[in-house]
Structure formats: structure tokens, C-alpha cells
Amino acid sequence: MIYRGRIISILTGLLLVITWDFIYYFVLHYPVDLKVDMVFTILILFISYYMGKHYDVSHKTLASLKESEEKARILNEEMQHVLQSVDEVVFHTNAKGEFQFLNHSWEEFTGYTVKESLHKNALHFISLTERHEILRLVRQSISLKRDKTKMDFSYHKRDGEFRWGEVNIKLTYNVDGELSGIVGTISDITERVHNEEELIEMNETLAIESQKLSVAGQLAAGIAHEVRNPLTSINGFLQLLRDSADEKTNEYLGIVFSEIKRIELVLSELLILAKPQSVTYKRINIIETLEHVSKLLNTNAILYNIEIQTNFREREMYIRGDENQLKQVFINLIKNAIEAMPHGGTITIQAAVNAHNKVQLTFKDEGVGMKKETIDKLGEPFFTTKTKGTGLGLTICLRILRDHGADIRVQSEQGEGTTFHILFDGVQASERKRREVLQNH
């Protein structure tokens, strides 16, 4: 009740007046003086009202103060809960660098308890070499009156484990511009530092491997040219022999010519892959590309007791893309399938056009399969399940497919093989022929 003090005070004043009048007139028998009584009564009630008003205002102020204190207490508890819940170390130091506050993450971060660390200098917990560097950066920030700065440092936990941390600090200054304290956070970046070191080392290794592959490609191209020359002579002399050969010899020569054509096809594909090609998007018959790739890798597959089967509903399925890049994708998928089938089996390549004019390619193997966790990580740079893999093959393939506007989906179960589905936008045959007619004119 907001007027409680005023009501009680006025009632108390009236009781005082009545009591005084009773004693004055009925006990002491003084004569009645209405003017004096009125003045006295009004004065008492006036004083009582203002005393009650003062009480009400003071009571309201006190209630507001208690409410503010309760809100501040709840807010402080929530802030403490947040500070104690975050994974990062939150700290506050005075101008001397002595800890004034630490959250519980400090104990996991360093192995030291908060109680034994408070009021100790922060530099006490890092190595001597790092100490000088951090002091230099802090002093430089103070001299330039910077509010914020960030730095990395190494340290040893209480049990001797070597770790890396990143500290973000905010420097506070007093009215005279002198440092009054530091507030900041510390994050454990050990894993990130190790990943960066591994990435640098891997990049160096990849650069060496890339150079080796480049040299190997040049050598392969040279060898292919050198093989082609005597192969042409052999083919020519065999043609002469065929003219005068009997039926049985002709049958044998037919097999030889067939294998020579196969060698020439392999050499042609090897030259295409070895020679750097500029990216050129054009209409290509994806069926021919898949047949070339399957023939190129069939010999390698046979060595592992693997058969590559093709199942094409049509002989012509056209898409727009760069043939050399797509061959790189298909070769990578088939090679991965071969490596996933140590006990042999069948790799099935299918191609079909769906109702939405999408060309759907399917590469299915009977290999060891993959876990869901492995599938989720496919395409991540440097992720590989192979002991000597670089983890870049599928990453490059996905980038090529993305550049071609293709969509790829993977289905796999352990022990039941893996299937890759790739969808390309198809090119209408009628549109292709019309453009070819226009080009010819």
C-alpha cells in the first residue's frame, strides 16, 4: 500500500489530539478554546502527514533498492554461470598482471586450480622465451594506447604436456591514461597448429609429387610416341603378310590387328592424359568417353581379377563439358572402385536419360563399402582412407563436377559395395543437329 505511512501517521496524530483534549478539558478542567484547538490540531495533522509521506517515500525507495539488488544478484549469477560454462578461459588481471578472476576452464586448460592461480602473475604460467615476446607485445600495445590485441603462445600444462594457446585481450586505462587492468580470453589452438603444420608439410610433399607426375607425364608422352613409330611399321608389314597368308594365318593376324588397335587406343588415351589440356566446354557424347575410359582401365582391372561391365541404354547421350576433365573424374572413380575390391568382382557402369532430360551415370562396385561417417567426409581436402593417398583425388573430381553443374550422390554399405550416381544436364539431339547445320552453312 503506497499511502500506508501517511494514513498511520495521520491516525496517530488524531489519536494524540483526542488524548490531549481529553486530558486538557476533562481531567484538568481547562476552559475550551476552539481557535487554539484548531491551530494545534491542524499543526499536528500537518506534521503527521509529512512524517507519513517521508516514511512512504523512504519505504518505496528501499523497496526499489532491494528489487535492484535482487536483479543485480540474479544478473551476476547468470553472468557467472555463463563465464563458468564457456570452453574458453576468461580472465581479469590488475595493472601488474596478477589474476583477479579466472573461470573454471582454466583448470582444464592448464591443470592448475583457480584458487592457487588467483593473485599470481599470468606470466608465471608460460615459458621464459614466450614470456619476453608477450611482454614486448603488451608494452607495445600500451605505448600505442591500443584497446585490443591478440597473440599466440606455447605453454606446458601442469603434467608437462605441450600445448598452444591464443589469447585475446582488452586493455583498460584510467583517467590518466595508465593501464588499470586487462580482460581477456584464452583458447586452445593446439589442434589447429598441428593441422597447419601438417598442411604445410603435405603441400610440400604434394608439390614434389606434382613435379614427379609432371615429369612422368612427359616421359609417358615420349614413350607413347616412341612406341607408336615401330607399331606403325609392324602394322604395315603385317598388312603385307596378310595379303599372302592362308586362312588360318589370317585368323591369327586378325587377333594381332585387334590387339594392335587396342594398343593404339591405350597410347592415344595416355597421350591425352599426359598432355596438359586447356579447359574447353563443348558437346560430347558421354557414351564414347565412358567406353574409352573403361577400355583404358580394363587391363589394370584384369590384373586384380575385376571385370568392368558397361550397360548403356543408348549409343548417344550428349552433355556439355570438357572431355579431358570428365575422363579424369571417371578414371578416378573406377580406380577407387578397383582399389576397394581386393578380392575381385565386377564394376558396373550404366548410363541413361531420365524424364527430366538428365543424363544419369552410375558407377557401382562390389567392394568393401564405407561407413556413414566416411561418406560424410568424402570430398574434404586431405581426407583419405588409403594409407598412401593424398586425399585430393575426389576433392578435384567434385570440383570438376560442380564446374560442370553436375550433381553427385553416394550410396554405400560396409561389405556391400559403393555406388556413385552423377547427373548431368543433357543436350537435346535435335538442338545439336540444328546448330551443326547452321555451322556448316
C-alpha positions in Angstrom: 0.0 0.0 0.0 1.7 3.2 -1.2 0.0 5.6 1.4 0.3 3.3 4.4 2.8 5.6 6.3 0.6 8.7 5.7 -2.6 7.0 6.9 -0.9 5.6 10.0 0.8 8.9 10.8 -2.5 10.9 10.5 -4.4 8.4 12.6 -1.7 8.6 15.2 -1.8 12.4 15.1 -5.6 12.4 15.6 -5.3 10.0 18.5 -2.7 12.3 20.0 -5.1 15.3 19.6 -8.0 13.4 21.1 -5.9 12.2 24.0 -4.5 15.8 24.6 -8.1 17.3 24.5 -9.4 14.7 26.9 -6.6 15.4 29.5 -6.7 19.2 28.9 -10.5 19.6 29.2 -11.9 16.7 31.2 -9.1 15.9 33.6 -7.5 19.3 34.1 -10.8 21.2 33.5 -9.3 24.0 31.4 -11.8 26.2 29.6 -12.5 25.4 25.9 -10.6 27.5 23.3 -11.6 26.4 19.8 -9.1 28.6 18.0 -6.2 27.1 19.9 -7.6 23.6 19.4 -8.0 24.1 15.7 -4.5 25.5 15.2 -3.0 22.8 17.4 -5.0 20.0 15.5 -4.0 21.3 12.1 -0.3 21.6 13.1 -0.3 18.1 14.5 -2.0 16.6 11.4 0.3 18.6 9.1 3.4 17.3 10.8 1.9 13.7 10.9 1.1 13.9 7.1 4.7 14.9 6.2 6.2 12.3 8.5 4.0 9.7 6.9 4.9 10.9 3.4 8.6 10.8 4.3 8.1 7.2 5.5 6.2 6.2 2.3 8.9 7.7 0.1 11.7 6.1 2.1 9.8 2.7 2.1 9.3 2.9 -1.7 13.0 3.8 -2.3 14.1 1.0 0.0 11.8 -1.5 -1.9 13.2 -0.3 -5.3 16.7 -0.6 -3.9 16.0 -4.2 -2.7 14.5 -5.0 -6.1 17.5 -3.6 -7.9 19.8 -5.6 -5.6 17.9 -8.8 -6.4 18.1 -8.1 -10.1 21.8 -7.4 -9.8 22.3 -10.6 -7.8 20.4 -12.6 -10.4 22.3 -10.9 -13.3 25.6 -11.6 -11.6 24.7 -15.2 -11.0 23.7 -15.6 -14.7 26.9 -13.9 -15.8 29.0 -16.1 -13.5 27.1 -19.2 -14.9 27.9 -18.1 -18.5 31.5 -17.3 -17.7 32.0 -20.7 -15.9 30.2 -22.6 -18.7 32.2 -21.3 -21.7 35.0 -23.6 -23.0 37.5 -20.7 -23.3 39.4 -19.3 -20.4 38.1 -16.0 -19.2 40.4 -13.9 -17.0 40.9 -10.5 -15.5 44.2 -9.1 -14.2 45.3 -5.9 -12.5 47.9 -3.5 -13.8 50.7 -5.8 -12.6 49.3 -8.7 -14.5 48.1 -10.6 -11.4 44.9 -12.7 -11.9 41.8 -11.2 -10.2 39.3 -13.6 -11.9 39.5 -16.9 -13.6 36.7 -19.2 -14.8 36.7 -23.0 -14.3 38.0 -23.6 -17.8 41.4 -22.5 -16.5 41.8 -25.8 -14.6 41.3 -27.9 -17.7 43.4 -25.6 -19.8 46.5 -25.6 -17.5 46.0 -28.3 -14.8 46.2 -25.7 -12.1 43.3 -24.9 -9.8 41.6 -21.5 -9.8 42.3 -21.0 -6.1 46.0 -21.5 -6.3 46.3 -19.4 -9.5 44.5 -16.2 -8.3 46.6 -13.3 -7.4 49.6 -14.8 -9.2 51.2 -13.2 -12.2 49.9 -14.5 -15.5 53.4 -14.8 -17.0 54.3 -17.3 -14.3 52.4 -20.0 -16.2 54.2 -19.7 -19.6 57.8 -20.4 -20.7 60.5 -17.9 -20.3 61.0 -17.5 -24.1 57.3 -16.8 -24.7 57.2 -14.5 -21.6 59.6 -12.0 -23.3 57.6 -12.0 -26.5 54.2 -11.4 -24.8 55.7 -8.7 -22.6 57.0 -7.0 -25.7 53.6 -7.1 -27.4 51.7 -5.9 -24.4 54.2 -3.0 -23.8 53.9 -2.1 -27.4 50.1 -2.0 -27.2 50.2 0.1 -24.0 52.6 2.6 -25.6 50.3 2.9 -28.6 47.2 3.1 -26.3 45.6 0.2 -28.1 42.4 -1.2 -26.6 42.7 -4.7 -28.1 45.4 -7.1 -29.2 45.8 -10.9 -30.0 48.7 -13.3 -29.8 49.6 -17.0 -29.9 51.8 -18.6 -27.3 53.1 -22.0 -26.3 53.0 -23.4 -22.7 53.2 -26.6 -20.7 50.4 -27.9 -18.6 51.0 -28.9 -15.0 51.6 -32.6 -16.2 54.2 -31.4 -18.7 52.0 -31.7 -21.8 53.0 -29.2 -24.5 50.1 -27.0 -25.8 49.4 -24.0 -27.9 47.0 -21.1 -26.9 45.6 -18.0 -28.4 44.9 -15.0 -26.1 42.6 -12.1 -27.0 42.9 -9.2 -24.5 41.3 -5.9 -23.9 43.4 -3.3 -22.1 41.6 -0.8 -19.8 43.2 2.6 -18.8 42.4 5.1 -16.0 41.7 8.8 -16.5 45.5 9.5 -16.5 46.0 7.1 -19.4 47.7 4.5 -17.3 47.0 0.8 -17.5 44.4 -0.3 -14.9 43.9 -3.9 -15.9 43.4 -6.5 -18.6 40.4 -8.6 -19.5 40.7 -11.4 -22.0 40.0 -14.9 -23.2 42.4 -17.8 -23.9 41.6 -20.6 -26.5 43.4 -23.9 -27.0 44.6 -23.9 -30.6 46.9 -26.9 -30.4 44.9 -29.0 -32.9 44.8 -26.1 -35.3 48.5 -25.5 -35.1 49.2 -29.2 -35.7 46.8 -29.2 -38.7 48.6 -26.2 -40.2 52.0 -27.8 -39.7 50.7 -31.0 -41.4 49.1 -29.0 -44.2 52.4 -27.2 -44.9 54.3 -30.5 -44.9 51.6 -32.0 -47.1 51.7 -29.1 -49.5 55.5 -29.5 -49.8 55.0 -33.2 -50.4 52.3 -32.6 -53.0 54.4 -30.1 -54.8 57.2 -32.7 -55.1 54.7 -35.4 -56.2 53.2 -32.9 -58.7 56.6 -32.3 -60.1 57.2 -36.0 -60.3 53.9 -36.6 -62.0 54.6 -33.8 -64.5 58.0 -35.4 -65.4 56.3 -38.9 -65.5 53.6 -37.4 -67.8 56.3 -36.0 -70.2 58.1 -39.4 -70.1 54.8 -41.2 -70.8 54.1 -39.0 -73.7 57.6 -39.6 -75.1 57.3 -43.3 -74.6 53.9 -43.3 -76.3 55.4 -41.6 -79.3 58.3 -43.9 -79.4 56.0 -47.0 -79.2 53.7 -45.6 -81.9 56.5 -45.4 -84.5 57.6 -49.1 -84.5 53.9 -50.1 -84.1 53.1 -48.3 -87.3 55.9 -50.3 -89.1 54.7 -53.6 -87.5 51.1 -52.8 -88.6 52.3 -52.1 -92.2 54.4 -55.3 -92.5 51.6 -57.4 -91.0 49.2 -55.9 -93.7 51.6 -57.2 -96.4 51.8 -60.6 -94.8 48.0 -60.7 -94.6 47.7 -60.4 -98.4 49.6 -63.6 -99.0 48.6 -65.6 -95.9 46.3 -68.6 -95.7 43.0 -68.8 -93.9 44.5 -70.0 -90.6 47.2 -67.3 -90.6 44.6 -64.7 -91.5 42.6 -65.7 -88.4 45.7 -65.2 -86.2 46.6 -61.9 -87.9 43.0 -60.7 -87.2 43.7 -61.2 -83.5 47.0 -59.4 -83.8 45.4 -56.4 -85.6 42.7 -56.3 -82.9 45.3 -56.1 -80.2 47.4 -53.5 -82.1 44.2 -51.3 -82.3 43.8 -51.8 -78.6 47.4 -50.7 -78.0 46.9 -47.7 -80.2 43.8 -46.8 -78.3 45.6 -47.0 -74.9 48.5 -44.9 -76.3 46.0 -42.3 -77.6 44.4 -42.1 -74.2 47.8 -41.9 -72.5 48.8 -39.0 -74.7 45.6 -37.1 -73.9 46.1 -37.6 -70.2 49.8 -36.8 -70.2 49.5 -33.7 -72.3 48.2 -30.5 -70.5 44.9 -29.5 -72.0 43.1 -26.2 -71.8 39.5 -26.4 -70.4 37.1 -26.3 -73.3 33.4 -26.9 -72.9 31.7 -28.5 -75.9 29.0 -31.0 -76.7 30.4 -34.5 -76.2 28.9 -38.0 -76.4 29.4 -39.2 -72.9 29.0 -42.9 -74.1 32.1 -42.7 -76.2 34.0 -41.1 -73.3 33.0 -43.8 -70.9 33.9 -46.5 -73.4 37.4 -45.0 -73.9 37.9 -44.8 -70.1 36.7 -48.4 -69.5 39.0 -49.8 -72.2 41.9 -47.8 -70.8 41.4 -49.3 -67.3 40.3 -52.7 -68.3 43.8 -54.1 -68.5 44.5 -52.8 -65.0 41.3 -54.3 -63.7 42.0 -57.7 -65.1 45.2 -57.8 -63.0 43.0 -57.6 -59.9 40.5 -60.2 -61.2 38.0 -57.4 -61.8 35.6 -57.1 -64.8 34.4 -53.8 -66.0 30.9 -54.1 -67.4 29.1 -51.3 -69.3 25.3 -51.0 -69.7 24.2 -48.1 -71.9 20.5 -47.8 -73.0 21.5 -45.6 -75.9 24.6 -45.2 -78.0 24.4 -41.4 -78.0 23.9 -39.3 -74.9 25.2 -35.8 -75.2 26.2 -33.3 -72.5 28.2 -30.1 -72.5 31.6 -30.3 -70.8 35.3 -30.7 -71.0 36.1 -34.3 -72.1 39.6 -34.4 -70.6 38.4 -33.2 -67.2 35.5 -35.7 -67.2 37.8 -38.5 -68.1 39.9 -37.6 -65.1 36.8 -37.9 -62.9 35.7 -41.2 -64.4 39.2 -42.7 -64.2 39.5 -41.6 -60.5 36.1 -43.2 -59.7 37.0 -46.5 -61.4 40.5 -46.7 -59.9 38.9 -46.1 -56.4 36.5 -48.9 -57.2 39.3 -51.3 -58.2 41.3 -50.5 -55.0 38.1 -51.1 -52.9 37.8 -54.7 -54.3 40.9 -56.6 -53.1 39.2 -60.0 -53.8 38.0 -59.1 -57.3 34.4 -58.7 -58.6 32.5 -56.6 -61.1 32.4 -52.8 -61.7 29.2 -51.8 -63.5 28.9 -48.6 -65.4 25.5 -47.5 -66.5 24.1 -44.5 -68.4 20.6 -43.4 -69.1 18.5 -40.3 -69.8 15.7 -39.7 -67.3 12.3 -38.0 -67.8 13.8 -34.6 -67.0 16.4 -34.8 -69.8 19.1 -35.5 -67.2 22.0 -37.9 -68.2 22.4 -40.2 -65.2 25.7 -42.1 -64.9 26.1 -44.9 -62.3 29.4 -46.4 -61.1 28.8 -49.5 -59.0 31.4 -51.7 -57.4 31.3 -54.8 -55.2 34.0 -53.6 -52.8 34.3 -53.3 -49.0 31.9 -50.3 -48.8 32.1 -47.3 -46.4 30.7 -46.2 -43.1 28.3 -43.3 -42.9 31.0 -41.2 -41.1 33.3 -41.8 -44.1 30.7 -40.9 -46.6 30.0 -37.6 -44.8 33.7 -36.7 -45.1 34.1 -37.6 -48.8 35.4 -34.7 -50.8 37.1 -33.0 -47.8 40.6 -31.9 -48.7 43.3 -34.3 -47.5 40.7 -36.8 -46.2 41.6 -40.3 -47.4 41.0 -43.9 -46.3 44.2 -45.0 -48.2 47.5 -45.4 -46.4 49.3 -43.6 -49.2 46.5 -41.4 -50.5 46.7 -37.6 -50.7 43.0 -37.1 -50.1 42.8 -34.7 -53.1 41.6 -37.1 -55.9 37.9 -37.0 -55.0 38.1 -33.3 -54.0 39.3 -32.4 -57.5 36.6 -34.6 -59.0 33.9 -32.9 -57.0 35.2 -29.5 -58.1 35.2 -30.6 -61.7 31.6 -31.9 -61.4 30.5 -28.7 -59.7 32.0 -26.6 -62.5 30.0 -28.8 -64.9 26.8 -28.2 -63.0 26.6 -31.9 -62.2 25.1 -33.4 -59.1 26.7 -36.4 -57.3 25.2 -38.8 -54.8 26.9 -41.7 -53.0 25.3 -44.9 -51.6 27.4 -47.3 -49.7 27.2 -50.0 -47.0 30.1 -51.9 -45.4 30.6 -55.2 -47.2 28.1 -54.5 -49.9 30.0 -52.1 -52.2 29.6 -48.4 -53.2 27.5 -46.7 -55.9 28.2 -43.2 -57.3 25.3 -41.5 -59.2 26.2 -38.5 -61.3 23.5 -36.3 -63.0 24.4 -34.0 -65.9 22.1 -31.7 -67.9 21.5 -33.3 -71.2 21.8 -31.6 -74.6 18.9 -32.3 -77.0 19.9 -34.2 -80.1 17.6 -32.0 -82.3 19.2 -28.9 -81.0 22.7 -30.3 -81.6 21.9 -31.2 -85.2 20.3 -27.8 -85.9 23.4 -26.0 -84.7 25.7 -28.2 -86.7 23.7 -27.5 -89.8 23.9 -23.7 -89.1 27.7 -24.1 -88.5 28.1 -26.0 -91.8 26.3 -23.2 -93.7 
